[in-house]
């Protein structure tokens, strides 16, 4: 597949089962906001080695998403507004050099 810079799939009813198909994409920015995605579902995105920005705002992710995000080597920025991710988990991501927006 050709390389994409940005892909917006917000509020399209995307489920965790469909995320594994996205893992094949070489994409730098992925917007999954307002979809019924859990922390466990995000594990399917780990193979996206080019991913730098990920928007998970208003999804069902919680602190359990952190290990999956930390496995994404190029990830620089994650948006977690409207999620159940705690400040402690945000601090853990930021300590690893990932910028977090959560307000």
Secondary structure, DSSP 8 states (H G I E B T S, - for coil): ---EEEEE-TTS---HHHHHHHTT--EEEEE-TTS--BHHHHGGGTT-TT--EEE-TTSB-BGGGHHHHHT-TT--EEE-TTSB--HHHHHHHHHTT-EEE--
